[in-house]
């Protein structure tokens, strides 16, 4: 998926939320070059969300060329996981400038570079979901995604995008969120138009190498 915004919006504050089901963790592949690039854009420096980016199956969150990753490992191939990435460059607390929540729980980081740069996200350069800008095949994402959204110029918390039922994190109706200029919501409900933005903004994405057979009923939002 790819999209080039027609105008720039907030490069200092945004949130990205999505559901993901892993199909190929690196530990099972005995490999370290299986990068699962779920977000990529560049404007001087790179913004990058990688899952399973090392042989130890860490995630990697980079904004404006400055990155963090945890010691936790993510290898569940049987269930769906919710991810919330928050960027708030001007937050007065350094640890809160980049935040990652997994199934509603904030994760501490093993490496965290101080954040001073603005992001490439929401610039007028091309943005990608599922690949890197140079289309390096080692960074092609594997797995399933659902309810992929970006909210422009707003910090989200897990309660904004998830609910809990019987102790399990489940999807929430996110139609009432304020998405902002370049915000979008991809619900993948139309197999013939997987890049359709249903937020009301019509910030649609172009689809490549994904036909109608790429829509799956194996989704945490099916029937919602």
C-alpha positions as CSV (number, residue, x, y, z in Angstrom):
1,X,0.0,0.0,0.0
2,X,1.2,3.5,-0.7
3,X,0.0,7.1,-0.4
4,X,1.5,10.5,-1.0
5,X,-0.2,13.3,0.9
6,X,-1.1,16.3,-1.1
7,X,-0.3,18.7,1.8
8,X,1.8,18.5,4.9
9,X,0.2,18.3,8.3
10,X,1.5,17.7,11.8
11,X,5.0,16.2,11.8
12,X,5.3,16.7,15.5
13,X,2.4,14.7,16.9
14,X,0.5,11.6,15.6
15,X,-0.6,8.1,16.6
16,X,-0.7,4.9,14.5
17,X,-2.8,1.9,15.6
18,X,-3.3,-1.5,14.0
19,X,-4.0,-5.1,14.6
20,X,-1.4,-7.7,13.5
21,X,-1.1,-11.4,13.3
22,X,2.4,-12.8,12.7
23,X,2.9,-15.7,10.3
24,X,6.7,-15.9,10.0
25,X,8.7,-15.0,13.1
26,X,12.4,-15.0,12.6
27,X,13.2,-17.6,15.2
28,X,11.2,-20.2,13.3
29,X,13.0,-19.2,10.1
30,X,16.4,-19.3,11.7
31,X,16.9,-15.9,10.0
32,X,17.5,-12.3,10.9
33,X,16.6,-10.7,7.6
34,X,12.8,-11.0,7.8
35,X,11.9,-7.4,8.6
36,X,8.1,-7.1,8.3
37,X,8.0,-3.4,7.3
38,X,4.6,-2.1,8.3
39,X,5.3,1.6,8.1
40,X,7.9,3.6,6.1
41,X,8.4,7.1,4.8
42,X,11.4,9.4,4.5
43,X,12.0,13.1,4.4
44,X,15.6,13.7,5.1
45,X,15.4,11.0,7.8
46,X,13.3,7.8,8.0
47,X,10.2,6.9,9.9
48,X,10.0,3.2,10.3
49,X,7.8,0.6,12.1
50,X,9.3,-2.9,11.9
51,X,8.1,-6.1,13.5
52,X,10.4,-9.1,13.9
53,X,13.4,-7.2,12.7
54,X,16.1,-9.3,14.3
55,X,16.7,-13.0,14.9
56,X,15.3,-12.4,18.4
57,X,12.0,-11.0,17.0
58,X,12.0,-7.5,18.5
59,X,10.1,-4.6,17.1
60,X,11.8,-1.4,16.0
61,X,10.2,2.1,16.1
62,X,12.1,4.9,14.4
63,X,11.0,8.5,13.9
64,X,13.1,11.1,12.1
65,X,16.1,8.7,12.1
66,X,15.9,8.3,16.0
67,X,14.9,4.9,17.2
68,X,13.9,2.6,20.1
69,X,13.4,-1.1,20.5
70,X,12.7,-3.3,23.5
71,X,14.2,-6.5,24.9
72,X,10.8,-8.2,24.7
73,X,10.3,-10.8,21.9
74,X,7.2,-11.2,19.8
75,X,6.5,-14.6,18.2
76,X,2.9,-15.4,18.6
77,X,1.6,-16.9,15.3
78,X,-1.7,-18.1,16.8
79,X,-3.4,-14.8,17.8
80,X,-3.9,-11.2,17.0
81,X,-1.9,-8.4,18.7
82,X,-2.8,-4.8,19.0
83,X,-0.1,-2.2,18.4
84,X,-0.3,1.5,19.2
85,X,2.6,3.8,18.3
86,X,2.6,7.4,19.5
87,X,4.8,10.3,18.5
88,X,4.8,13.5,20.5
89,X,8.0,15.4,19.8
90,X,7.3,18.4,22.0
91,X,6.3,16.4,25.1
92,X,8.2,17.7,28.0
93,X,9.1,14.2,29.2
94,X,11.7,12.5,27.0
95,X,10.3,9.0,27.6
96,X,6.9,10.2,26.3
97,X,8.1,11.5,23.0
98,X,7.9,8.0,21.5
99,X,5.6,5.4,23.1
100,X,4.6,1.9,22.1
101,X,1.7,-0.1,23.6
102,X,1.2,-3.8,22.9
103,X,-2.3,-5.1,23.8
104,X,-2.8,-2.0,25.9
105,X,0.5,-2.3,27.9
106,X,3.2,0.2,27.4
107,X,6.6,-1.3,26.7
108,X,9.9,-0.1,28.1
109,X,12.8,0.1,25.7
110,X,16.2,-1.4,25.6
111,X,17.6,1.3,23.3
112,X,16.0,4.7,23.1
113,X,17.7,7.6,21.3
114,X,16.7,11.1,22.5
115,X,14.0,12.6,20.2
116,X,14.7,16.0,18.7
117,X,13.9,15.6,15.0
118,X,10.4,16.0,13.5
119,X,8.9,13.0,11.7
120,X,8.7,12.2,8.0
121,X,5.2,11.0,8.6
122,X,2.6,13.5,7.4
123,X,5.1,15.1,5.0
124,X,4.4,15.2,1.2
125,X,6.7,12.3,0.5
126,X,5.4,8.8,-0.3
127,X,4.2,6.7,2.6
128,X,4.2,2.9,2.6
129,X,2.5,0.1,4.5
130,X,4.0,-3.3,4.0
131,X,7.3,-2.4,2.3
132,X,10.2,0.0,2.4
133,X,10.8,2.9,0.0
134,X,13.4,1.1,-2.1
135,X,11.2,-2.0,-2.3
136,X,13.9,-4.3,-0.9
137,X,12.3,-7.7,-0.7
138,X,13.9,-8.4,2.7
139,X,11.5,-5.7,4.1
140,X,8.3,-7.0,2.5
141,X,5.8,-7.6,5.4
142,X,4.3,-11.0,6.0
143,X,1.2,-11.6,8.2
144,X,-2.2,-10.1,8.6
145,X,-3.3,-6.6,9.5
146,X,-6.6,-5.1,10.5
147,X,-8.1,-1.7,11.4
148,X,-4.9,0.2,10.4
149,X,-5.3,3.9,11.3
150,X,-3.3,7.1,11.7
151,X,-4.6,10.1,13.7
152,X,-3.0,13.4,12.8
153,X,-1.9,15.8,15.6
154,X,-3.4,13.8,18.4
155,X,-2.0,11.5,21.1
156,X,-4.1,8.4,21.5
157,X,-4.2,6.0,24.5
158,X,-5.1,2.3,24.3
159,X,-8.6,3.1,25.6
160,X,-9.2,5.2,22.5
161,X,-8.8,2.3,20.1
162,X,-9.4,-0.9,22.1
163,X,-11.9,-2.4,24.6
164,X,-11.6,-5.3,27.0
165,X,-13.9,-8.3,27.2
166,X,-13.4,-11.1,29.7
167,X,-9.8,-9.9,30.2
168,X,-9.1,-9.9,26.5
169,X,-8.2,-6.8,24.4
170,X,-10.6,-6.5,21.5
171,X,-11.2,-3.9,18.8
172,X,-13.2,-0.8,19.4
173,X,-15.5,1.2,17.2
174,X,-13.1,4.0,16.1
175,X,-15.4,5.8,13.7
176,X,-15.8,8.7,16.2
177,X,-12.1,9.6,16.3
178,X,-10.9,13.0,15.0
179,X,-8.5,11.9,12.3
180,X,-7.1,15.2,11.2
181,X,-5.8,16.3,7.8
182,X,-3.8,13.3,6.8
183,X,-5.5,10.8,9.1
184,X,-7.0,7.7,7.7
185,X,-8.7,4.4,8.7
186,X,-8.2,1.2,6.6
187,X,-10.8,-1.4,7.6
188,X,-10.2,-3.6,4.5
189,X,-13.9,-4.3,4.2
190,X,-14.0,-4.2,0.4
191,X,-11.9,-6.9,-1.2
192,X,-11.9,-4.9,-4.5
193,X,-10.7,-1.7,-2.8
194,X,-8.4,-2.7,0.1
195,X,-6.9,0.8,0.3
196,X,-10.2,2.6,0.9
197,X,-10.1,5.1,3.7
198,X,-13.3,4.9,5.8
199,X,-12.4,7.7,8.2
200,X,-14.4,10.2,6.1
201,X,-11.2,11.9,4.9
202,X,-11.0,9.9,1.7
203,X,-7.2,9.6,2.1
204,X,-7.2,6.4,0.1
205,X,-4.2,4.2,-0.5
206,X,-3.0,2.6,-3.7
207,X,-2.7,-1.2,-3.6
208,X,-0.1,-3.2,-5.4
209,X,0.5,-7.0,-5.5
210,X,-2.7,-7.6,-3.4
211,X,-5.8,-8.9,-5.1
212,X,-9.3,-9.7,-3.8
213,X,-7.9,-13.0,-2.5
214,X,-5.8,-11.1,0.0
215,X,-8.8,-10.2,2.1
216,X,-9.3,-12.7,5.0
217,X,-12.1,-13.5,7.4
218,X,-9.4,-14.3,9.9
219,X,-9.7,-10.9,11.5
220,X,-10.3,-9.5,15.0
221,X,-12.8,-7.1,13.5
222,X,-14.9,-9.6,11.5
223,X,-18.5,-9.3,12.4
224,X,-17.9,-6.0,14.2
